[in-house]
Amino acid sequence: MSDRPDFEQMACPMPLLDHDTVQLAHGAGGRLSADLIDKLILPRFTSTELDRLEDQAVLDLPPGRVAFSTDTFVVSPVFFPGGDIGDLAVNGTVNDVAMSGAEPMALSVGFVLEEGLPLADFHRILCSMEAASRSAGVRVVTGDTKVVDRGSCDRIFINTSGVGVVPAGLDLGAARIAPGDAVVLSGTLADHGMAVMSVREGLSFQSSIASDTCALQGLVRAILDVCPQAKALRDPTRGGAATTLNEFAAAARVGIKIDEGALPVRDDVRGACEILGLDPLYVANEGKLVAVVPGAAADAVVTAMRQCPEGREAVVIGQVVADHPGCVTLRTGLGAERIVDMPVGEQLPRIC
């Protein structure tokens, strides 16, 4: 059976090129570079700024403070159930910008391609990025492509940087968290990490575990519409929810108590974590957020989040306390309390 991807599953037909794989000359700035850009990249990301093919993008932004973020994606494998490195790169940076309360507006994209990467795979990733950027309502305005020798990287690495504008009067930040606040999680834990792990290690589970990768700016708007006094938002990617909660506690010098029984984890994901000896709290997510809001607003926030597809399983998982500042604790189903510390080392390398 051929290892080539199913072209019928692509969002659009791949244009004919002189080569089937990435060549070092594709990164040399000459004819093949222009061919790669003109035939594969530009058709997926056309925008007024990008079409000018300048070395930078000049943007007209509305008044307000600019939120800026950058991230580099090196996930292995590059294709996994529920997504691939392409939509992951778009959604991940869109979400980082959105967690400030900003409306994401524009992205830059930088590719590092390994010599020998099938151009059909690159095209599939580009189509995924196109779909993700359109869904998120952001435009790709500038970018760069480099090619490295075979073996110098693992197929493809992607850097995305994003800009957005923060509405006037909004000031989100972990330092604003205070005792009495509620901790809200938008949905199930560990879906992305277990989806990647299942294909990377060739593991087979009874049901299909899919990544939760998606853009979250609509969910952020829903939260802020009902609770402009929200304290902090963050998407719990590498290190999982445990790392995010510890970062919040350390920044605000408060304690955070969470309830094990309130943590939403799909049965198949929980089973996979148990088989691998992993705690879902420490596994990466790519389509979830943790919100800290005033305790009195928690019910309204959860109700608003559940009206959005990305937040339909939102739930309060804990509260902020004055006790044990800088520490996160979890009450187990047996009524005991244990410390949820920062992870030590890498549980799941190359997750995002």
C-alpha positions as CSV (number, residue, x, y, z in Angstrom):
1,M,0.0,0.0,0.0
2,S,1.3,3.5,-0.9
3,D,2.4,5.8,2.0
4,R,1.4,8.8,-0.1
5,P,-1.5,10.9,1.5
6,D,-5.0,10.5,0.1
7,F,-5.3,13.5,-2.2
8,E,-9.1,13.3,-2.0
9,Q,-8.9,14.3,1.7
10,M,-7.1,17.5,0.8
11,A,-9.0,20.8,0.9
12,C,-7.9,21.7,-2.6
13,P,-5.9,19.9,-5.4
14,M,-2.2,20.2,-5.3
15,P,-0.7,22.2,-8.1
16,L,1.8,20.4,-10.4
17,L,5.4,21.1,-9.5
18,D,8.7,19.9,-11.0
19,H,9.6,17.9,-7.9
20,D,7.7,15.6,-5.5
21,T,9.8,16.4,-2.5
22,V,11.4,19.5,-0.9
23,Q,14.8,20.2,-2.4
24,L,17.6,22.3,-0.8
25,A,17.2,24.7,-3.8
26,H,13.7,25.4,-2.6
27,G,15.3,27.5,0.2
28,A,18.0,29.1,-1.9
29,G,16.0,32.2,-3.0
30,G,16.0,31.3,-6.7
31,R,13.6,29.9,-9.2
32,L,12.6,26.9,-7.1
33,S,12.0,29.2,-4.1
34,A,9.7,31.4,-6.1
35,D,7.9,28.3,-7.5
36,L,7.3,27.0,-4.0
37,I,5.9,30.3,-2.8
38,D,3.9,31.1,-5.9
39,K,2.3,27.7,-6.4
40,L,1.9,26.3,-2.8
41,I,2.1,29.1,-0.2
42,L,0.5,32.2,-1.6
43,P,-2.7,30.6,-2.9
44,R,-3.4,29.4,0.7
45,F,-2.7,32.7,2.5
46,T,-3.6,35.4,0.1
47,S,-4.0,38.8,1.8
48,T,-3.4,42.4,0.8
49,E,-0.3,42.5,2.9
50,L,1.2,39.2,1.9
51,D,0.5,39.6,-1.8
52,R,2.9,42.6,-1.9
53,L,5.8,40.2,-1.2
54,E,7.7,42.7,0.8
55,D,10.1,41.7,3.6
56,Q,7.6,42.9,6.2
57,A,3.9,43.6,6.6
58,V,2.5,47.1,7.2
59,L,-0.7,46.8,9.2
60,D,-3.6,49.2,9.9
61,L,-4.7,48.4,13.4
62,P,-7.6,49.9,15.3
63,P,-6.8,52.0,18.4
64,G,-5.8,50.1,21.5
65,R,-2.9,48.2,23.0
66,V,-1.2,45.6,20.8
67,A,-0.9,42.1,22.0
68,F,1.9,40.1,20.4
69,S,3.0,36.5,20.8
70,T,5.2,34.0,19.0
71,D,5.5,30.2,19.2
72,T,7.4,27.5,17.4
73,F,5.8,24.1,16.8
74,V,7.8,20.9,16.5
75,V,5.2,18.2,17.1
76,S,5.9,14.6,16.2
77,P,4.2,13.1,14.3
78,V,3.1,16.1,12.2
79,F,-0.3,14.4,11.5
80,F,-2.4,13.1,14.3
81,P,-6.1,12.4,15.0
82,G,-8.0,15.7,15.0
83,G,-5.4,17.9,13.4
84,D,-1.8,18.4,12.3
85,I,1.1,20.7,12.9
86,G,-0.5,23.3,10.5
87,D,-3.7,24.0,12.3
88,L,-1.9,23.6,15.6
89,A,0.5,26.4,14.7
90,V,-2.3,28.7,13.7
91,N,-4.6,27.9,16.7
92,G,-1.8,27.9,19.2
93,T,-0.7,31.5,18.5
94,V,-4.2,32.8,18.0
95,N,-5.0,31.4,21.5
96,D,-1.9,32.9,23.1
97,V,-3.0,36.4,21.7
98,A,-6.6,35.8,22.7
99,M,-5.7,35.0,26.3
100,S,-4.9,38.7,26.8
101,G,-8.4,39.6,25.8
102,A,-7.2,40.8,22.5
103,E,-8.9,40.2,19.2
104,P,-6.3,38.3,17.1
105,M,-5.9,40.0,13.7
106,A,-2.8,38.9,11.8
107,L,-0.1,36.2,11.8
108,S,3.3,35.7,10.4
109,V,4.4,32.2,9.4
110,G,7.9,30.8,9.2
111,F,8.7,27.3,7.9
112,V,11.8,25.2,8.4
113,L,11.5,22.3,5.9
114,E,13.6,19.2,5.8
115,E,15.1,18.2,2.5
116,G,13.0,15.3,1.2
117,L,9.7,16.3,2.8
118,P,7.0,15.2,0.3
119,L,5.5,18.3,-1.2
120,A,2.1,16.6,-0.9
121,D,2.5,16.6,2.9
122,F,3.5,20.2,2.9
123,H,0.5,21.1,0.7
124,R,-1.8,19.2,3.1
125,I,-0.3,21.2,6.0
126,L,-0.8,24.5,4.2
127,C,-4.4,23.6,3.4
128,S,-5.0,22.9,7.1
129,M,-3.4,26.2,8.1
130,E,-5.6,28.0,5.5
131,A,-8.7,26.5,7.0
132,A,-7.7,27.3,10.5
133,S,-6.8,30.9,9.8
134,R,-10.1,31.4,8.0
135,S,-12.0,29.8,10.8
136,A,-10.2,32.1,13.4
137,G,-10.8,35.2,11.2
138,V,-7.1,36.1,11.1
139,R,-5.0,36.7,8.0
140,V,-1.4,35.6,7.3
141,V,0.5,38.8,6.3
142,T,4.1,37.8,6.1
143,G,6.4,34.8,6.4
144,D,9.6,33.0,5.6
145,T,10.7,29.6,4.4
146,K,14.0,27.8,5.0
147,V,15.2,24.4,3.9
148,V,17.8,22.4,5.8
149,D,19.7,19.3,5.0
150,R,18.1,15.9,5.4
151,G,18.3,14.9,9.0
152,S,18.8,18.5,10.3
153,C,15.1,18.7,11.4
154,D,12.2,16.4,11.7
155,R,10.2,17.0,8.4
156,I,8.9,20.4,9.3
157,F,9.0,23.0,12.0
158,I,6.7,26.0,12.0
159,N,7.0,29.3,13.8
160,T,3.9,31.6,14.0
161,S,3.7,35.1,15.5
162,G,0.5,36.9,16.0
163,V,-0.8,40.4,16.8
164,G,-4.1,41.5,18.1
165,V,-5.6,44.6,19.8
166,V,-6.8,44.7,23.4
167,P,-10.0,46.6,24.0
168,A,-9.7,49.8,26.1
169,G,-10.2,49.3,29.8
170,L,-9.4,45.5,29.8
171,D,-6.4,44.4,31.9
172,L,-6.1,40.6,32.3
173,G,-3.2,39.2,34.2
174,A,-2.3,36.5,36.8
175,A,-1.2,39.1,39.3
176,R,-4.8,40.3,39.6
177,I,-6.0,36.9,41.0
178,A,-7.2,37.2,44.6
179,P,-8.7,34.9,47.3
180,G,-12.4,34.3,46.6
181,D,-12.0,34.0,42.9
182,A,-13.3,30.9,41.1
183,V,-11.3,28.7,38.7
184,V,-13.2,27.6,35.6
185,L,-12.0,25.1,33.0
186,S,-13.6,25.2,29.5
187,G,-13.7,21.4,28.9
188,T,-12.0,18.0,29.1
189,L,-8.4,17.6,29.9
190,A,-5.5,15.8,28.0
191,D,-7.3,15.2,24.7
192,H,-4.4,16.6,22.5
193,G,-1.6,15.0,24.4
194,M,-3.1,11.5,24.2
195,A,-4.1,11.9,20.6
196,V,-0.4,12.6,19.7
197,M,0.9,9.9,22.0
198,S,-1.4,7.3,20.5
199,V,-0.1,7.7,16.9
200,R,3.5,8.5,17.8
201,E,3.9,5.2,19.8
202,G,1.6,3.2,17.6
203,L,-0.8,2.6,20.5
204,S,-4.3,1.3,19.8
205,F,-7.2,2.1,22.0
206,Q,-10.8,0.9,21.8
207,S,-12.0,4.4,20.8
208,S,-10.4,7.1,18.7
209,I,-8.9,9.9,20.8
210,A,-8.7,13.2,18.8
211,S,-6.9,16.4,19.5
212,D,-8.9,19.3,20.8
213,T,-7.0,21.9,18.7
214,C,-9.2,24.9,17.9
215,A,-9.2,28.7,18.2
216,L,-10.6,30.1,21.4
217,Q,-11.2,33.9,20.8
218,G,-14.9,33.4,20.5
219,L,-15.0,31.7,23.9
220,V,-12.9,34.6,25.3
221,R,-15.4,37.1,24.0
222,A,-18.3,35.2,25.6
223,I,-16.5,35.2,29.0
224,L,-15.7,39.0,28.8
225,D,-19.2,39.9,27.6
226,V,-20.7,38.6,30.9
227,C,-17.7,39.2,33.1
228,P,-15.5,42.2,32.1
229,Q,-13.9,41.8,35.6
230,A,-12.4,38.5,34.7
231,K,-8.9,38.2,36.3
232,A,-6.8,35.9,34.1
233,L,-7.1,33.6,31.1
234,R,-4.6,31.0,29.9
235,D,-4.6,28.0,27.6
236,P,-3.0,25.0,29.4
237,T,-0.7,23.6,26.7
238,R,2.7,22.2,27.6
239,G,2.7,21.0,31.2
240,G,-1.1,20.9,31.2
241,A,-3.5,22.5,33.6
242,A,-1.2,21.7,36.6
243,T,1.4,24.0,35.2
244,T,-1.1,26.8,34.4
245,L,-2.5,26.7,37.9
246,N,0.9,26.7,39.5
247,E,1.9,29.7,37.4
248,F,-1.3,31.6,38.5
249,A,-0.6,30.7,42.2
250,A,3.0,31.8,42.0
251,A,2.3,35.1,40.2
252,A,-0.5,36.2,42.6
253,R,1.0,34.7,45.8
254,V,-2.2,32.9,46.5
255,G,-3.3,29.3,47.0
256,I,-5.5,27.4,44.6
257,K,-7.7,24.5,45.7
258,I,-9.2,22.2,43.0
259,D,-11.6,19.3,43.3
260,E,-10.6,16.0,41.6
261,G,-14.3,15.1,41.2
262,A,-14.9,18.3,39.1
263,L,-12.1,17.7,36.6
264,P,-13.6,16.6,33.2
265,V,-11.7,13.8,31.5
266,R,-13.1,11.6,28.8
267,D,-13.2,7.9,29.8
268,D,-11.0,6.9,26.8
269,V,-8.5,9.6,27.6
270,R,-8.5,8.6,31.3
271,G,-7.9,5.0,30.4
272,A,-5.0,5.9,28.1
273,C,-3.4,8.0,30.8
274,E,-3.7,5.1,33.3
275,I,-2.1,2.7,30.9
276,L,0.8,5.1,30.3
277,G,1.1,6.1,34.0
278,L,0.2,9.8,33.3
279,D,-1.9,12.3,35.2
280,P,-4.3,14.2,32.9
281,L,-3.6,17.4,34.8
282,Y,0.0,17.4,33.3
283,V,-0.9,16.5,29.7
284,A,-1.0,19.1,27.0
285,N,-4.3,20.6,25.7
286,E,-4.7,22.7,22.6
287,G,-8.3,23.8,22.6
288,K,-9.0,24.5,26.3
289,L,-8.6,27.5,28.6
290,V,-8.5,28.1,32.3
291,A,-10.3,31.3,33.5
292,V,-10.1,32.9,36.9
293,V,-13.1,35.1,37.6
294,P,-14.7,36.7,40.7
295,G,-16.5,34.0,42.6
296,A,-19.8,35.8,42.3
297,A,-19.6,35.7,38.5
298,A,-18.7,32.0,38.2
299,D,-22.1,30.7,37.4
300,A,-22.8,33.3,34.8
301,V,-19.4,32.7,33.2
302,V,-20.0,28.9,33.0
303,T,-23.4,29.5,31.5
304,A,-22.0,31.8,28.8
305,M,-19.2,29.4,28.0
306,R,-21.5,26.5,27.6
307,Q,-23.3,28.4,24.8
308,C,-20.1,28.2,22.7
309,P,-19.0,24.9,21.0
310,E,-15.6,25.3,22.5
311,G,-17.0,25.6,26.1
312,R,-20.0,23.3,26.2
313,E,-18.3,21.3,29.0
314,A,-17.2,24.2,31.0
315,V,-17.1,23.7,34.8
316,V,-15.8,25.3,38.0
317,I,-12.9,23.2,39.2
318,G,-11.7,25.1,42.2
319,Q,-11.2,28.3,44.1
320,V,-8.5,30.8,45.0
321,V,-7.6,30.9,48.7
322,A,-5.3,32.9,51.0
323,D,-3.8,29.7,52.5
324,H,-0.6,28.1,51.2
325,P,0.4,31.0,48.9
326,G,2.1,29.8,45.7
327,C,0.8,26.3,46.1
328,V,-1.9,24.3,44.3
329,T,-3.7,21.5,46.1
330,L,-6.2,18.9,45.0
331,R,-9.0,17.3,47.1
332,T,-9.2,13.6,46.0
333,G,-12.3,11.5,45.8
334,L,-11.4,10.0,49.2
335,G,-11.4,13.4,50.8
336,A,-7.6,13.6,51.2
337,E,-5.7,16.7,50.0
338,R,-2.4,16.5,48.0
339,I,-0.1,19.0,46.4
340,V,-0.2,19.5,42.7
341,D,3.3,20.6,41.9
342,M,4.9,21.8,38.7
343,P,6.0,18.9,36.4
344,V,9.6,17.7,36.6
345,G,11.1,16.9,33.2
346,E,9.2,16.0,30.1
347,Q,6.4,13.6,30.4
348,L,5.5,13.7,26.7
349,P,8.1,15.3,24.5
350,R,7.3,16.9,21.1
351,I,3.6,17.4,21.9
352,C,3.3,20.9,20.4
